[in-house]
């Protein structure tokens, strides 16, 4: 599995856009990039997944440059409830049976 | 939105006792998993289950652990002879074939005393 590197923590204020970048220099051709969110004492929650360029859903956007060696999760106009740990995962998106390997994630703190 | 349901939410057990953690995955999902997270640490993979058998397991998932799908809806994790270091949040997850996004339950907090 490709190793991922992301900031340990980030601070933001309500209403701001937050961008969390993840590096994955050894990403393989078959790999997809997936982001999860985890609140304290809860299970991780799937946010978004992408392979290349840009993906957007009702929660976030995911930007992936052409070389795919990094990706950026963008959260528009964050609120206090977006305070959580965000995980970037890279793996073969075609095989739903694959285990997920979580790193340390990015702890996002949204302040009033 | 469909949910993965885990029971109990919190279990306290004495060292050496057996515990069974229960999960009801999303009904049309085919793959089932157990993960754990020791307080303050990473989420760790334990085991994946497909077509009524283990498809992959980690080094953590030794002979102390077992999984079962006793009927068409439940998925259980049994921990025999619990140890203090088994204290953690245990998360069940399920996924639909071809879809990489997994749905996790809210977890069972296991405390071994």
Interface residues (C-beta under 8 A of the other chain):
Chain A: X32 X34 X38 X41 X42 X43 X44 X45 X46 X49 X87 X91 X93 X94 X96 X97 X98 X99 X100 X101 X102 X103 X104 X105
Chain B: X4 X30 X31 X33 X35 X42 X43 X44 X45 X48 X50 X55 X56 X58 X89 X91 X93 X95 X96 X97 X98 X99 X100 X101 X102 X103 X104 X105 X106 X107 X109
